[in-house]
């Protein structure tokens, strides 16, 4: 179960396996692994503190960006993702990026674009 994994010069964060789509091109329906992760299928969703701890176990100077992406839609855990981002800013100036299907506002039941832009 990989919460954090590497791919190229990116450090990727896999917070959930929940997704609001079933895209035919999505890797989750084709393979179990991506980058350094043996499997991105989570046994359970990690708590936000565990996500932050796992990220900080890496030498962040080795990466060009931190990407919230995995086998689920990161905005399914919008508040936890924003909590992690806010704390990451204390440790690094790396760009934060999100791979999203842009359903955040629907999932959260509120407008999220400006909130996400401020965090990232």
N, C-alpha and C positions, 0 to 999 in steps of 0.2 A: 504494500500500500504506500504509494508515493504522494506525499503532500507537497514536497518541493523537489523539482528535478531540473536538470540542465539540458539545454539544447543550443548548440553553437555558443554564442557569447551571451545568451540570455539565461536568467534564473526564473523558472516558471513555478507558479503557485496553483495547485490543484485543490480547491476548497470543497467541491461538491461533485456528485455525479448526477444531480438533478438538472434537467434541461426541459425547456418549453417547446423544443423543436425535435424533429426526427429527420435531419438533413441526410440526403443520400450520399453526400460527399464527406460526411463526418468520419473521422478516423475511429471513433469509438465503436462503430459497427464493423470495422475491418481488422483492427489490431488491438492488442492489449497493452502495448508498450510504446513509449515515445521518448526520444533522447535517452537520458540516463535512467529513466524509470523502468523497472521491470513490469510493473502494472500500474495503471492509473485508476483502476477500479478500487474505490474506497470501501473498507469494511464498515466504516461509520464516518460521519462528518467530524473533522477535528475541531476542537474549540479554538477560538481566535487566538488565545495565548499560545497554544501549541503551534499554530501556524507561524506566528511571529518568532517563536523560539527556533523552529526549524529553519526559517530563513536566515536568522542571525548566526546559525552554525556555519554558514558559508563565509568565505572571504569575499565580501561584496566588491572589492576592488578588481576582482577577476572578471566582472560582468559589465556589459554595456547597458543593460536594462533589466527590470523586474517586470514579469508579465503574469497577469492573473488569467490563467487559461488552464484547462484540464479536460476531463471527460464530462463536464457539466457547465452550465451557465453561471459564471461567477456572481452575477447580480441576483441570483436566487438567494444569495447571502450578502446582500448589499450592505447592511449595517456592519456586519463583521468585516467585510472587505475594506470599508472605509475606516474602521477602527485600526486595522492592520496598517493601512496606508499612512494614517496620521502618525503612528508610532515609528514607522520606517523612516519618515522624514527626519527623525532625530538621529538616525544612524548613517544615512546615506543621501547623497544628492542624485543618485541614479534616477533616470527617467522611469516612471511607472506607467505601464500600459495595460489595457484590458482587451482581451479578445471576447467580444460579446455579440449576441444576436440582437441587441438593442431593445430588449423587452423589459428593461429595468423599471420604467415608470408603470407598466402594467403590473409587474410582479409586486412592486412596493405600494401600489395604489396611490402614488404621488409623483409629481414631476421630479425627475432625478438628474436630468442632464447637467444643470448648473452645479449640483452637489458633487457629482462625479468629476466634472471639469476642475473644480476647486481642489479636489483631493489629488488629482493626477497632474 
